[in-house]
Amino acid sequence: MKAVLNKWTYIEEKVLIGSLIFNTLLIFLQIIMRGAFNSSLSWSEELSRYIFIWQIWLGADLAFAYGEHIKVEMIYNCLLYTSPSPRD
């Protein structure tokens, strides 16, 4: 099972890298089309938005898999904090 999860994580990383490159090129193409040709691609902004949403979801899954997701530890830290004893 661990090998399957490692393979899935590897695939997710490569998909995220590919989608980041594709999204960057798509936005760059849109900028060139607007600036140089005074015309734009009607579908590029919407596609870029959907790719970005998928990047967020896949990135959150990867962060969780690596144990680096945002953690709210305030209550945990408050409970573990020991005040100095009055004798100190």
Secondary structure, 3 states (H helix, E strand, C coil): CHHHHHHHHHHHHHHHHHHHHHHHHHHHHHHHHHHHCCCCCCCHHHHHHHHHHHHHHHHHHHHHHCCCCCCCCHHHHHHHCCCCCCCC
